[in-house]
């Protein structure tokens, strides 16, 4: 739990992404998950959950998102400002199994990043980008949606 990205600052509150991940993992449909603290112009950062479903689980993404938001609100409180969770096929990991949270955060924030040479499968980042873009999550994709409407 000694990760550098383990703490995010949401409207002046220091919150643990690891604690949120532990809570999301308790949902019966969730196989694995990652919580990212992405940039937010209003709050500084805000949490977003990326979840991989267990094999054979069928649940609507919106229903799962509502379940997970309720879980975080109940256990941590509204101060967590957890409002979005998306289903992804898989999470990007190094060959040793570490989830590349920083790279996913940089992708969502529209920051330049280099794909780590230790990544197990670089195509996973493309899959994550498509999901974030589809749901318009992160400054990299929210501004894109605003540009298209104006």
N, CA, C and O atoms as a GROMACS GRO file, in nm:
protein
  600
    1UNK      N    1   0.082  -0.120   0.000
    1UNK     CA    2   0.000   0.000   0.000
    1UNK      C    3   0.085   0.126   0.000
    1UNK      O    4   0.031   0.236   0.014
    2UNK      N    5   0.215   0.114  -0.015
    2UNK     CA    6   0.302   0.231  -0.011
    2UNK      C    7   0.322   0.294  -0.147
    2UNK      O    8   0.433   0.335  -0.180
    3UNK      N    9   0.215   0.302  -0.226
    3UNK     CA   10   0.229   0.358  -0.360
    3UNK      C   11   0.234   0.509  -0.355
    3UNK      O   12   0.176   0.572  -0.266
    4UNK      N   13   0.305   0.567  -0.451
    4UNK     CA   14   0.314   0.713  -0.461
    4UNK      C   15   0.177   0.771  -0.496
    4UNK      O   16   0.140   0.878  -0.448
    5UNK      N   17   0.102   0.700  -0.580
    5UNK     CA   18  -0.029   0.750  -0.625
    5UNK      C   19  -0.141   0.704  -0.532
    5UNK      O   20  -0.258   0.709  -0.569
    6UNK      N   21  -0.107   0.661  -0.412
    6UNK     CA   22  -0.206   0.609  -0.320
    6UNK      C   23  -0.294   0.717  -0.258
    6UNK      O   24  -0.404   0.688  -0.212
    7UNK      N   25  -0.246   0.841  -0.257
    7UNK     CA   26  -0.323   0.950  -0.196
    7UNK      C   27  -0.355   1.054  -0.303
    7UNK      O   28  -0.268   1.095  -0.380
    8UNK      N   29  -0.481   1.096  -0.304
    8UNK     CA   30  -0.520   1.204  -0.396
    8UNK      C   31  -0.584   1.315  -0.313
    8UNK      O   32  -0.634   1.292  -0.203
    9UNK      N   33  -0.582   1.434  -0.368
    9UNK     CA   34  -0.634   1.550  -0.299
    9UNK      C   35  -0.764   1.592  -0.367
    9UNK      O   36  -0.762   1.648  -0.477
   10UNK      N   37  -0.876   1.565  -0.302
   10UNK     CA   38  -1.007   1.599  -0.356
   10UNK      C   39  -1.066   1.712  -0.272
   10UNK      O   40  -1.107   1.690  -0.159
   11UNK      N   41  -1.068   1.830  -0.328
   11UNK     CA   42  -1.123   1.949  -0.261
   11UNK      C   43  -1.064   1.966  -0.121
   11UNK      O   44  -1.136   1.994  -0.025
   12UNK      N   45  -0.933   1.948  -0.112
   12UNK     CA   46  -0.865   1.968   0.015
   12UNK      C   47  -0.864   1.848   0.107
   12UNK      O   48  -0.803   1.852   0.214
   13UNK      N   49  -0.931   1.740   0.068
   13UNK     CA   50  -0.934   1.618   0.149
   13UNK      C   51  -0.837   1.517   0.088
   13UNK      O   52  -0.841   1.490  -0.031
   14UNK      N   53  -0.750   1.462   0.172
   14UNK     CA   54  -0.657   1.360   0.127
   14UNK      C   55  -0.724   1.225   0.139
   14UNK      O   56  -0.756   1.180   0.249
   15UNK      N   57  -0.744   1.160   0.025
   15UNK     CA   58  -0.815   1.033   0.021
   15UNK      C   59  -0.727   0.924  -0.039
   15UNK      O   60  -0.642   0.950  -0.124
   16UNK      N   61  -0.748   0.803   0.006
   16UNK     CA   62  -0.669   0.689  -0.038
   16UNK      C   63  -0.735   0.617  -0.155
   16UNK      O   64  -0.848   0.569  -0.144
   17UNK      N   65  -0.664   0.609  -0.266
   17UNK     CA   66  -0.716   0.532  -0.380
   17UNK      C   67  -0.715   0.384  -0.344
   17UNK      O   68  -0.803   0.309  -0.387
   18UNK      N   69  -0.617   0.342  -0.267
   18UNK     CA   70  -0.609   0.202  -0.225
   18UNK      C   71  -0.730   0.158  -0.145
   18UNK      O   72  -0.781   0.048  -0.163
   19UNK      N   73  -0.776   0.246  -0.056
   19UNK     CA   74  -0.895   0.215   0.024
   19UNK      C   75  -1.017   0.202  -0.067
   19UNK      O   76  -1.100   0.113  -0.048
   20UNK      N   77  -1.028   0.291  -0.165
   20UNK     CA   78  -1.141   0.283  -0.258
   20UNK      C   79  -1.135   0.154  -0.340
   20UNK      O   80  -1.237   0.090  -0.363
   21UNK      N   81  -1.014   0.118  -0.382
   21UNK     CA   82  -0.999  -0.007  -0.458
   21UNK      C   83  -1.043  -0.127  -0.376
   21UNK      O   84  -1.109  -0.217  -0.427
   22UNK      N   85  -1.006  -0.129  -0.249
   22UNK     CA   86  -1.046  -0.239  -0.161
   22UNK      C   87  -1.199  -0.249  -0.154
   22UNK      O   88  -1.254  -0.358  -0.157
   23UNK      N   89  -1.265  -0.134  -0.145
   23UNK     CA   90  -1.411  -0.134  -0.139
   23UNK      C   91  -1.473  -0.181  -0.271
   23UNK      O   92  -1.567  -0.261  -0.271
   24UNK      N   93  -1.421  -0.131  -0.383
   24UNK     CA   94  -1.475  -0.172  -0.514
   24UNK      C   95  -1.459  -0.321  -0.534
   24UNK      O   96  -1.546  -0.386  -0.592
   25UNK      N   97  -1.349  -0.376  -0.487
   25UNK     CA   98  -1.320  -0.519  -0.505
   25UNK      C   99  -1.418  -0.608  -0.427
   25UNK      O  100  -1.427  -0.727  -0.454
   26UNK      N  101  -1.490  -0.549  -0.330
   26UNK     CA  102  -1.587  -0.630  -0.255
   26UNK      C  103  -1.715  -0.656  -0.334
   26UNK      O  104  -1.793  -0.743  -0.297
   27UNK      N  105  -1.738  -0.582  -0.442
   27UNK     CA  106  -1.859  -0.603  -0.523
   27UNK      C  107  -1.849  -0.741  -0.587
   27UNK      O  108  -1.743  -0.776  -0.640
   28UNK      N  109  -1.955  -0.819  -0.585
   28UNK     CA  110  -1.950  -0.956  -0.637
   28UNK      C  111  -1.917  -0.969  -0.786
   28UNK      O  112  -1.873  -1.075  -0.830
   29UNK      N  113  -1.939  -0.863  -0.864
   29UNK     CA  114  -1.912  -0.871  -1.008
   29UNK      C  115  -1.769  -0.829  -1.044
   29UNK      O  116  -1.725  -0.851  -1.157
   30UNK      N  117  -1.696  -0.769  -0.949
   30UNK     CA  118  -1.564  -0.712  -0.980
   30UNK      C  119  -1.452  -0.814  -0.954
   30UNK      O  120  -1.439  -0.868  -0.845
   31UNK      N  121  -1.373  -0.838  -1.059
   31UNK     CA  122  -1.258  -0.927  -1.047
   31UNK      C  123  -1.136  -0.849  -1.000
   31UNK      O  124  -1.068  -0.890  -0.906
   32UNK      N  125  -1.109  -0.736  -1.064
   32UNK     CA  126  -1.000  -0.649  -1.023
   32UNK      C  127  -1.034  -0.505  -1.062
   32UNK      O  128  -1.121  -0.481  -1.146
   33UNK      N  129  -0.964  -0.411  -0.999
   33UNK     CA  130  -0.998  -0.271  -1.023
   33UNK      C  131  -0.878  -0.182  -0.996
   33UNK      O  132  -0.779  -0.223  -0.935
   34UNK      N  133  -0.890  -0.059  -1.044
   34UNK     CA  134  -0.792   0.046  -1.016
   34UNK      C  135  -0.868   0.176  -1.000
   34UNK      O  136  -0.963   0.202  -1.074
   35UNK      N  137  -0.828   0.256  -0.904
   35UNK     CA  138  -0.887   0.389  -0.886
   35UNK      C  139  -0.778   0.491  -0.918
   35UNK      O  140  -0.667   0.486  -0.865
   36UNK      N  141  -0.813   0.584  -1.006
   36UNK     CA  142  -0.719   0.688  -1.047
   36UNK      C  143  -0.766   0.823  -0.993
   36UNK      O  144  -0.886   0.851  -0.991
   37UNK      N  145  -0.674   0.904  -0.951
   37UNK     CA  146  -0.706   1.041  -0.913
   37UNK      C  147  -0.675   1.131  -1.032
   37UNK      O  148  -0.561   1.174  -1.050
   38UNK      N  149  -0.778   1.158  -1.113
   38UNK     CA  150  -0.755   1.237  -1.234
   38UNK      C  151  -0.779   1.385  -1.205
   38UNK      O  152  -0.847   1.421  -1.110
   39UNK      N  153  -0.722   1.469  -1.290
   39UNK     CA  154  -0.730   1.614  -1.272
   39UNK      C  155  -0.874   1.662  -1.281
   39UNK      O  156  -0.953   1.615  -1.364
   40UNK      N  157  -0.907   1.758  -1.194
   40UNK     CA  158  -1.040   1.817  -1.193
   40UNK      C  159  -1.023   1.967  -1.167
   40UNK      O  160  -0.966   2.005  -1.065
   41UNK      N  161  -1.071   2.052  -1.257
   41UNK     CA  162  -1.052   2.196  -1.238
   41UNK      C  163  -1.122   2.250  -1.112
   41UNK      O  164  -1.078   2.351  -1.057
   42UNK      N  165  -1.227   2.186  -1.067
   42UNK     CA  166  -1.302   2.233  -0.951
   42UNK      C  167  -1.245   2.182  -0.819
   42UNK      O  168  -1.235   2.256  -0.721
   43UNK      N  169  -1.207   2.053  -0.816
   43UNK     CA  170  -1.166   1.990  -0.690
   43UNK      C  171  -1.017   1.958  -0.680
   43UNK      O  172  -0.972   1.910  -0.577
   44UNK      N  173  -0.943   1.982  -0.783
   44UNK     CA  174  -0.801   1.943  -0.785
   44UNK      C  175  -0.784   1.806  -0.847
   44UNK      O  176  -0.722   1.792  -0.953
   45UNK      N  177  -0.840   1.706  -0.782
   45UNK     CA  178  -0.845   1.571  -0.838
   45UNK      C  179  -0.980   1.511  -0.805
   45UNK      O  180  -1.049   1.554  -0.713
   46UNK      N  181  -1.016   1.409  -0.883
   46UNK     CA  182  -1.138   1.333  -0.852
   46UNK      C  183  -1.112   1.187  -0.887
   46UNK      O  184  -1.039   1.157  -0.981
   47UNK      N  185  -1.172   1.097  -0.811
   47UNK     CA  186  -1.148   0.955  -0.834
   47UNK      C  187  -1.234   0.899  -0.947
   47UNK      O  188  -1.350   0.938  -0.964
   48UNK      N  189  -1.175   0.809  -1.022
   48UNK     CA  190  -1.246   0.734  -1.126
   48UNK      C  191  -1.206   0.588  -1.110
   48UNK      O  192  -1.087   0.557  -1.098
   49UNK      N  193  -1.303   0.501  -1.111
   49UNK     CA  194  -1.275   0.359  -1.098
   49UNK      C  195  -1.276   0.288  -1.232
   49UNK      O  196  -1.364   0.312  -1.315
   50UNK      N  197  -1.178   0.202  -1.254
   50UNK     CA  198  -1.175   0.115  -1.371
   50UNK      C  199  -1.186  -0.027  -1.319
   50UNK      O  200  -1.104  -0.071  -1.238
   51UNK      N  201  -1.288  -0.099  -1.363
   51UNK     CA  202  -1.312  -0.232  -1.310
   51UNK      C  203  -1.315  -0.337  -1.422
   51UNK      O  204  -1.362  -0.312  -1.533
   52UNK      N  205  -1.265  -0.454  -1.387
   52UNK     CA  206  -1.270  -0.570  -1.475
   52UNK      C  207  -1.371  -0.665  -1.412
   52UNK      O  208  -1.363  -0.696  -1.293
   53UNK      N  209  -1.466  -0.712  -1.493
   53UNK     CA  210  -1.568  -0.803  -1.441
   53UNK      C  211  -1.515  -0.945  -1.429
   53UNK      O  212  -1.426  -0.987  -1.503
   54UNK      N  213  -1.571  -1.017  -1.334
   54UNK     CA  214  -1.539  -1.159  -1.320
   54UNK      C  215  -1.596  -1.233  -1.440
   54UNK      O  216  -1.695  -1.190  -1.498
   55UNK      N  217  -1.533  -1.343  -1.476
   55UNK     CA  218  -1.582  -1.426  -1.587
   55UNK      C  219  -1.727  -1.467  -1.560
   55UNK      O  220  -1.761  -1.510  -1.450
   56UNK      N  221  -1.809  -1.454  -1.662
   56UNK     CA  222  -1.948  -1.496  -1.652
   56UNK      C  223  -2.041  -1.394  -1.590
   56UNK      O  224  -2.162  -1.417  -1.586
   57UNK      N  225  -1.989  -1.284  -1.540
   57UNK     CA  226  -2.074  -1.180  -1.480
   57UNK      C  227  -2.137  -1.095  -1.589
   57UNK      O  228  -2.070  -1.047  -1.680
   58UNK      N  229  -2.267  -1.076  -1.578
   58UNK     CA  230  -2.338  -0.991  -1.671
   58UNK      C  231  -2.410  -0.885  -1.588
   58UNK      O  232  -2.501  -0.916  -1.511
   59UNK      N  233  -2.369  -0.760  -1.605
   59UNK     CA  234  -2.432  -0.649  -1.534
   59UNK      C  235  -2.417  -0.525  -1.622
   59UNK      O  236  -2.312  -0.503  -1.684
   60UNK      N  237  -2.522  -0.447  -1.626
   60UNK     CA  238  -2.517  -0.323  -1.703
   60UNK      C  239  -2.414  -0.229  -1.641
   60UNK      O  240  -2.403  -0.220  -1.518
   61UNK      N  241  -2.338  -0.160  -1.726
   61UNK     CA  242  -2.234  -0.070  -1.676
   61UNK      C  243  -2.293   0.038  -1.585
   61UNK      O  244  -2.234   0.071  -1.482
   62UNK      N  245  -2.407   0.094  -1.622
   62UNK     CA  246  -2.470   0.199  -1.542
   62UNK      C  247  -2.512   0.146  -1.404
   62UNK      O  248  -2.496   0.214  -1.303
   63UNK      N  249  -2.566   0.022  -1.402
   63UNK     CA  250  -2.607  -0.037  -1.274
   63UNK      C  251  -2.486  -0.062  -1.185
   63UNK      O  252  -2.489  -0.032  -1.066
   64UNK      N  253  -2.378  -0.116  -1.244
   64UNK     CA  254  -2.256  -0.140  -1.168
   64UNK      C  255  -2.200  -0.008  -1.115
   64UNK      O  256  -2.157   0.000  -1.000
   65UNK      N  257  -2.201   0.094  -1.201
   65UNK     CA  258  -2.151   0.225  -1.159
   65UNK      C  259  -2.232   0.278  -1.040
   65UNK      O  260  -2.174   0.329  -0.944
   66UNK      N  261  -2.364   0.267  -1.046
   66UNK     CA  262  -2.449   0.312  -0.935
   66UNK      C  263  -2.418   0.233  -0.807
   66UNK      O  264  -2.410   0.291  -0.698
   67UNK      N  265  -2.400   0.102  -0.821
   67UNK     CA  266  -2.367   0.017  -0.705
   67UNK      C  267  -2.235   0.062  -0.641
   67UNK      O  268  -2.226   0.075  -0.519
   68UNK      N  269  -2.135   0.086  -0.725
   68UNK     CA  270  -2.003   0.121  -0.674
   68UNK      C  271  -2.001   0.261  -0.613
   68UNK      O  272  -1.936   0.284  -0.511
   69UNK      N  273  -2.073   0.355  -0.675
   69UNK     CA  274  -2.082   0.491  -0.620
   69UNK      C  275  -2.150   0.485  -0.483
   69UNK      O  276  -2.104   0.550  -0.389
   70UNK      N  277  -2.258   0.408  -0.472
   70UNK     CA  278  -2.328   0.394  -0.343
   70UNK      C  279  -2.237   0.331  -0.238
   70UNK      O  280  -2.239   0.372  -0.122
   71UNK      N  281  -2.159   0.233  -0.277
   71UNK     CA  282  -2.068   0.166  -0.185
   71UNK      C  283  -1.965   0.264  -0.128
   71UNK      O  284  -1.940   0.266  -0.008
   72UNK      N  285  -1.906   0.345  -0.215
   72UNK     CA  286  -1.805   0.442  -0.171
   72UNK      C  287  -1.870   0.549  -0.083
   72UNK      O  288  -1.814   0.588   0.019
   73UNK      N  289  -1.989   0.596  -0.123
   73UNK     CA  290  -2.059   0.699  -0.043
   73UNK      C  291  -2.092   0.646   0.096
   73UNK      O  292  -2.082   0.718   0.195
   74UNK      N  293  -2.132   0.519   0.103
   74UNK     CA  294  -2.170   0.458   0.230
   74UNK      C  295  -2.048   0.439   0.322
   74UNK      O  296  -2.056   0.467   0.442
   75UNK      N  297  -1.937   0.393   0.266
   75UNK     CA  298  -1.821   0.357   0.348
   75UNK      C  299  -1.725   0.475   0.373
   75UNK      O  300  -1.666   0.484   0.480
   76UNK      N  301  -1.709   0.564   0.274
   76UNK     CA  302  -1.615   0.676   0.288
   76UNK      C  303  -1.690   0.808   0.306
   76UNK      O  304  -1.651   0.893   0.387
   77UNK      N  305  -1.797   0.824   0.230
   77UNK     CA  306  -1.877   0.946   0.240
   77UNK      C  307  -1.879   1.023   0.109
   77UNK      O  308  -1.804   0.993   0.016
   78UNK      N  309  -1.965   1.123   0.104
   78UNK     CA  310  -1.980   1.205  -0.016
   78UNK      C  311  -1.854   1.284  -0.046
   78UNK      O  312  -1.830   1.324  -0.160
   79UNK      N  313  -1.772   1.308   0.058
   79UNK     CA  314  -1.649   1.385   0.040
   79UNK      C  315  -1.556   1.319  -0.062
   79UNK      O  316  -1.472   1.386  -0.123
   80UNK      N  317  -1.570   1.188  -0.082
   80UNK     CA  318  -1.485   1.117  -0.178
   80UNK      C  319  -1.512   1.162  -0.322
   80UNK      O  320  -1.426   1.149  -0.408
   81UNK      N  321  -1.632   1.214  -0.346
   81UNK     CA  322  -1.669   1.263  -0.479
   81UNK      C  323  -1.649   1.156  -0.586
   81UNK      O  324  -1.612   1.186  -0.700
   82UNK      N  325  -1.675   1.031  -0.549
   82UNK     CA  326  -1.663   0.920  -0.644
   82UNK      C  327  -1.793   0.910  -0.721
   82UNK      O  328  -1.898   0.879  -0.665
   83UNK      N  329  -1.785   0.939  -0.853
   83UNK     CA  330  -1.907   0.943  -0.934
   83UNK      C  331  -1.900   0.859  -1.060
   83UNK      O  332  -2.001   0.837  -1.126
   84UNK      N  333  -1.779   0.811  -1.095
   84UNK     CA  334  -1.765   0.739  -1.221
   84UNK      C  335  -1.685   0.612  -1.204
   84UNK      O  336  -1.578   0.610  -1.143
   85UNK      N  337  -1.741   0.506  -1.261
   85UNK     CA  338  -1.670   0.379  -1.269
   85UNK      C  339  -1.700   0.321  -1.407
   85UNK      O  340  -1.814   0.323  -1.453
   86UNK      N  341  -1.598   0.271  -1.473
   86UNK     CA  342  -1.615   0.217  -1.607
   86UNK      C  343  -1.564   0.074  -1.610
   86UNK      O  344  -1.471   0.036  -1.539
   87UNK      N  345  -1.628  -0.004  -1.695
   87UNK     CA  346  -1.587  -0.143  -1.713
   87UNK      C  347  -1.485  -0.148  -1.826
   87UNK      O  348  -1.507  -0.094  -1.934
   88UNK      N  349  -1.373  -0.213  -1.799
   88UNK     CA  350  -1.270  -0.234  -1.900
   88UNK      C  351  -1.245  -0.384  -1.912
   88UNK      O  352  -1.272  -0.461  -1.819
   89UNK      N  353  -1.192  -0.425  -2.027
   89UNK     CA  354  -1.165  -0.568  -2.048
   89UNK      C  355  -1.051  -0.616  -1.960
   89UNK      O  356  -1.055  -0.727  -1.906
   90UNK      N  357  -0.950  -0.530  -1.945
   90UNK     CA  358  -0.832  -0.566  -1.866
   90UNK      C  359  -0.758  -0.438  -1.828
   90UNK      O  360  -0.778  -0.332  -1.888
   91UNK      N  361  -0.672  -0.450  -1.728
   91UNK     CA  362  -0.594  -0.337  -1.682
   91UNK      C  363  -0.450  -0.352  -1.729
   91UNK      O  364  -0.397  -0.463  -1.732
   92UNK      N  365  -0.386  -0.241  -1.766
   92UNK     CA  366  -0.246  -0.250  -1.810
   92UNK      C  367  -0.155  -0.281  -1.693
   92UNK      O  368  -0.161  -0.217  -1.588
   93UNK      N  369  -0.071  -0.381  -1.712
   93UNK     CA  370   0.020  -0.424  -1.606
   93UNK      C  371   0.160  -0.444  -1.660
   93UNK      O  372   0.182  -0.464  -1.780
   94UNK      N  373   0.254  -0.439  -1.567
   94UNK     CA  374   0.391  -0.477  -1.602
   94UNK      C  375   0.397  -0.629  -1.605
   94UNK      O  376   0.303  -0.697  -1.564
   95UNK      N  377   0.507  -0.681  -1.654
   95UNK     CA  378   0.522  -0.826  -1.658
   95UNK      C  379   0.520  -0.888  -1.519
   95UNK      O  380   0.485  -1.004  -1.502
   96UNK      N  381   0.557  -0.807  -1.419
   96UNK     CA  382   0.555  -0.858  -1.281
   96UNK      C  383   0.418  -0.842  -1.215
   96UNK      O  384   0.400  -0.882  -1.100
   97UNK      N  385   0.321  -0.782  -1.286
   97UNK     CA  386   0.184  -0.775  -1.235
   97UNK      C  387   0.142  -0.643  -1.172
   97UNK      O  388   0.031  -0.634  -1.120
   98UNK      N  389   0.227  -0.542  -1.176
   98UNK     CA  390   0.189  -0.412  -1.118
   98UNK      C  391   0.103  -0.335  -1.217
   98UNK      O  392   0.134  -0.327  -1.336
   99UNK      N  393  -0.006  -0.278  -1.166
   99UNK     CA  394  -0.098  -0.202  -1.251
   99UNK      C  395  -0.039  -0.064  -1.278
   99UNK      O  396   0.011   0.001  -1.187
  100UNK      N  397  -0.044  -0.021  -1.404
  100UNK     CA  398   0.017   0.106  -1.445
  100UNK      C  399  -0.081   0.222  -1.424
  100UNK      O  400  -0.133   0.279  -1.520
  101UNK      N  401  -0.104   0.255  -1.298
  101UNK     CA  402  -0.199   0.361  -1.262
  101UNK      C  403  -0.153   0.498  -1.311
  101UNK      O  404  -0.232   0.576  -1.363
  102UNK      N  405  -0.025   0.527  -1.293
  102UNK     CA  406   0.026   0.658  -1.334
  102UNK      C  407   0.008   0.680  -1.484
  102UNK      O  408  -0.031   0.788  -1.527
  103UNK      N  409   0.036   0.579  -1.562
  103UNK     CA  410   0.022   0.590  -1.707
  103UNK      C  411  -0.124   0.612  -1.745
  103UNK      O  412  -0.154   0.692  -1.834
  104UNK      N  413  -0.216   0.541  -1.680
  104UNK     CA  414  -0.358   0.560  -1.709
  104UNK      C  415  -0.404   0.700  -1.667
  104UNK      O  416  -0.483   0.762  -1.738
  105UNK      N  417  -0.354   0.750  -1.554
  105UNK     CA  418  -0.389   0.885  -1.509
  105UNK      C  419  -0.339   0.988  -1.609
  105UNK      O  420  -0.411   1.081  -1.644
  106UNK      N  421  -0.215   0.971  -1.656
  106UNK     CA  422  -0.159   1.064  -1.754
  106UNK      C  423  -0.241   1.059  -1.884
  106UNK      O  424  -0.262   1.162  -1.947
  107UNK      N  425  -0.286   0.942  -1.923
  107UNK     CA  426  -0.368   0.927  -2.043
  107UNK      C  427  -0.498   1.005  -2.026
  107UNK      O  428  -0.538   1.079  -2.116
  108UNK      N  429  -0.565   0.989  -1.911
  108UNK     CA  430  -0.691   1.058  -1.886
  108UNK      C  431  -0.672   1.209  -1.876
  108UNK      O  432  -0.758   1.286  -1.920
  109UNK      N  433  -0.560   1.251  -1.819
  109UNK     CA  434  -0.534   1.395  -1.800
  109UNK      C  435  -0.482   1.462  -1.927
  109UNK      O  436  -0.469   1.584  -1.931
  110UNK      N  437  -0.451   1.384  -2.031
  110UNK     CA  438  -0.400   1.441  -2.154
  110UNK      C  439  -0.254   1.479  -2.145
  110UNK      O  440  -0.205   1.558  -2.226
  111UNK      N  441  -0.183   1.423  -2.049
  111UNK     CA  442  -0.040   1.450  -2.033
  111UNK      C  443   0.040   1.359  -2.126
  111UNK      O  444  -0.005   1.250  -2.162
  112UNK      N  445   0.157   1.405  -2.162
  112UNK     CA  446   0.247   1.320  -2.240
  112UNK      C  447   0.299   1.209  -2.150
  112UNK      O  448   0.330   1.232  -2.033
  113UNK      N  449   0.309   1.090  -2.206
  113UNK     CA  450   0.364   0.978  -2.129
  113UNK      C  451   0.435   0.884  -2.224
  113UNK      O  452   0.408   0.881  -2.344
  114UNK      N  453   0.524   0.807  -2.169
  114UNK     CA  454   0.591   0.704  -2.248
  114UNK      C  455   0.539   0.570  -2.201
  114UNK      O  456   0.519   0.548  -2.081
  115UNK      N  457   0.517   0.482  -2.295
  115UNK     CA  458   0.470   0.348  -2.260
  115UNK      C  459   0.588   0.274  -2.199
  115UNK      O  460   0.691   0.258  -2.264
  116UNK      N  461   0.573   0.229  -2.074
  116UNK     CA  462   0.684   0.160  -2.009
  116UNK      C  463   0.726   0.035  -2.086
  116UNK      O  464   0.642  -0.038  -2.139
  117UNK      N  465   0.854   0.011  -2.092
  117UNK     CA  466   0.905  -0.106  -2.164
  117UNK      C  467   0.864  -0.236  -2.095
  117UNK      O  468   0.869  -0.343  -2.156
  118UNK      N  469   0.825  -0.227  -1.969
  118UNK     CA  470   0.788  -0.346  -1.893
  118UNK      C  471   0.640  -0.383  -1.906
  118UNK      O  472   0.595  -0.479  -1.844
  119UNK      N  473   0.564  -0.307  -1.987
  119UNK     CA  474   0.421  -0.335  -1.999
  119UNK      C  475   0.400  -0.471  -2.064
  119UNK      O  476   0.470  -0.508  -2.158
  120UNK      N  477   0.303  -0.542  -2.013
  120UNK     CA  478   0.272  -0.676  -2.061
  120UNK      C  479   0.215  -0.672  -2.204
  120UNK      O  480   0.256  -0.750  -2.289
  121UNK      N  481   0.119  -0.581  -2.228
  121UNK     CA  482   0.056  -0.569  -2.360
  121UNK      C  483   0.018  -0.422  -2.384
  121UNK      O  484  -0.078  -0.374  -2.325
  122UNK      N  485   0.093  -0.352  -2.469
  122UNK     CA  486   0.066  -0.209  -2.493
  122UNK      C  487  -0.074  -0.180  -2.550
  122UNK      O  488  -0.123  -0.068  -2.535
  123UNK      N  489  -0.138  -0.278  -2.614
  123UNK     CA  490  -0.271  -0.256  -2.671
  123UNK      C  491  -0.376  -0.226  -2.564
  123UNK      O  492  -0.480  -0.167  -2.593
  124UNK      N  493  -0.349  -0.267  -2.441
  124UNK     CA  494  -0.444  -0.241  -2.332
  124UNK      C  495  -0.465  -0.092  -2.315
  124UNK      O  496  -0.577  -0.048  -2.287
  125UNK      N  497  -0.360  -0.012  -2.331
  125UNK     CA  498  -0.374   0.134  -2.317
  125UNK      C  499  -0.468   0.191  -2.423
  125UNK      O  500  -0.540   0.286  -2.395
  126UNK      N  501  -0.467   0.134  -2.542
  126UNK     CA  502  -0.559   0.176  -2.647
  126UNK      C  503  -0.703   0.144  -2.607
  126UNK      O  504  -0.794   0.224  -2.628
  127UNK      N  505  -0.722   0.027  -2.548
  127UNK     CA  506  -0.855  -0.012  -2.501
  127UNK      C  507  -0.904   0.083  -2.391
  127UNK      O  508  -1.020   0.125  -2.391
  128UNK      N  509  -0.815   0.118  -2.299
  128UNK     CA  510  -0.850   0.210  -2.190
  128UNK      C  511  -0.885   0.347  -2.248
  128UNK      O  512  -0.983   0.410  -2.206
  129UNK      N  513  -0.806   0.392  -2.344
  129UNK     CA  514  -0.829   0.523  -2.407
  129UNK      C  515  -0.967   0.526  -2.473
  129UNK      O  516  -1.039   0.625  -2.461
  130UNK      N  517  -1.005   0.418  -2.541
  130UNK     CA  518  -1.134   0.413  -2.609
  130UNK      C  519  -1.249   0.421  -2.509
  130UNK      O  520  -1.350   0.488  -2.534
  131UNK      N  521  -1.234   0.353  -2.395
  131UNK     CA  522  -1.339   0.355  -2.292
  131UNK      C  523  -1.351   0.495  -2.232
  131UNK      O  524  -1.461   0.547  -2.216
  132UNK      N  525  -1.237   0.556  -2.198
  132UNK     CA  526  -1.238   0.691  -2.140
  132UNK      C  527  -1.296   0.791  -2.239
  132UNK      O  528  -1.371   0.881  -2.201
  133UNK      N  529  -1.262   0.775  -2.366
  133UNK     CA  530  -1.312   0.864  -2.469
  133UNK      C  531  -1.463   0.846  -2.488
  133UNK      O  532  -1.537   0.944  -2.500
  134UNK      N  533  -1.507   0.723  -2.490
  134UNK     CA  534  -1.650   0.694  -2.506
  134UNK      C  535  -1.731   0.755  -2.392
  134UNK      O  536  -1.838   0.812  -2.415
  135UNK      N  537  -1.681   0.745  -2.271
  135UNK     CA  538  -1.751   0.799  -2.154
  135UNK      C  539  -1.714   0.944  -2.125
  135UNK      O  540  -1.769   1.004  -2.032
  136UNK      N  541  -1.623   1.002  -2.203
  136UNK     CA  542  -1.578   1.141  -2.188
  136UNK      C  543  -1.527   1.165  -2.046
  136UNK      O  544  -1.569   1.259  -1.978
  137UNK      N  545  -1.435   1.080  -2.004
  137UNK     CA  546  -1.376   1.088  -1.870
  137UNK      C  547  -1.233   1.136  -1.883
  137UNK      O  548  -1.154   1.083  -1.962
  138UNK      N  549  -1.200   1.237  -1.806
  138UNK     CA  550  -1.064   1.291  -1.807
  138UNK      C  551  -1.056   1.415  -1.893
  138UNK      O  552  -1.128   1.430  -1.991
  139UNK      N  553  -0.966   1.505  -1.855
  139UNK     CA  554  -0.952   1.631  -1.927
  139UNK      C  555  -0.918   1.610  -2.074
  139UNK      O  556  -0.954   1.693  -2.158
  140UNK      N  557  -0.848   1.503  -2.106
  140UNK     CA  558  -0.812   1.477  -2.245
  140UNK      C  559  -0.935   1.454  -2.332
  140UNK      O  560  -0.933   1.485  -2.451
  141UNK      N  561  -1.043   1.401  -2.273
  141UNK     CA  562  -1.161   1.364  -2.351
  141UNK      C  563  -1.280   1.454  -2.324
  141UNK      O  564  -1.369   1.465  -2.408
  142UNK      N  565  -1.284   1.518  -2.207
  142UNK     CA  566  -1.393   1.611  -2.177
  142UNK      C  567  -1.383   1.733  -2.267
  142UNK      O  568  -1.485   1.782  -2.316
  143UNK      N  569  -1.262   1.783  -2.288
  143UNK     CA  570  -1.245   1.900  -2.375
  143UNK      C  571  -1.279   1.864  -2.519
  143UNK      O  572  -1.330   1.947  -2.594
  144UNK      N  573  -1.251   1.740  -2.558
  144UNK     CA  574  -1.285   1.693  -2.692
  144UNK      C  575  -1.437   1.698  -2.711
  144UNK      O  576  -1.485   1.739  -2.816
  145UNK      N  577  -1.511   1.655  -2.610
  145UNK     CA  578  -1.658   1.657  -2.618
  145UNK      C  579  -1.708   1.800  -2.626
  145UNK      O  580  -1.800   1.829  -2.701
  146UNK      N  581  -1.648   1.890  -2.548
  146UNK     CA  582  -1.689   2.030  -2.551
  146UNK      C  583  -1.658   2.095  -2.685
  146UNK      O  584  -1.737   2.176  -2.734
  147UNK      N  585  -1.545   2.058  -2.746
  147UNK     CA  586  -1.509   2.113  -2.875
  147UNK      C  587  -1.609   2.069  -2.983
  147UNK      O  588  -1.640   2.146  -3.074
  148UNK      N  589  -1.658   1.946  -2.972
  148UNK     CA  590  -1.750   1.894  -3.072
  148UNK      C  591  -1.887   1.960  -3.062
  148UNK      O  592  -1.958   1.967  -3.162
  149UNK      N  593  -1.925   2.007  -2.944
  149UNK     CA  594  -2.057   2.067  -2.927
  149UNK      C  595  -2.058   2.216  -2.962
  149UNK      O  596  -2.165   2.274  -2.978
  150UNK      N  597  -1.942   2.277  -2.973
  150UNK     CA  598  -1.937   2.421  -3.004
  150UNK      C  599  -1.900   2.446  -3.148
  150UNK      O  600  -1.892   2.561  -3.190
   0.00000   0.00000   0.00000
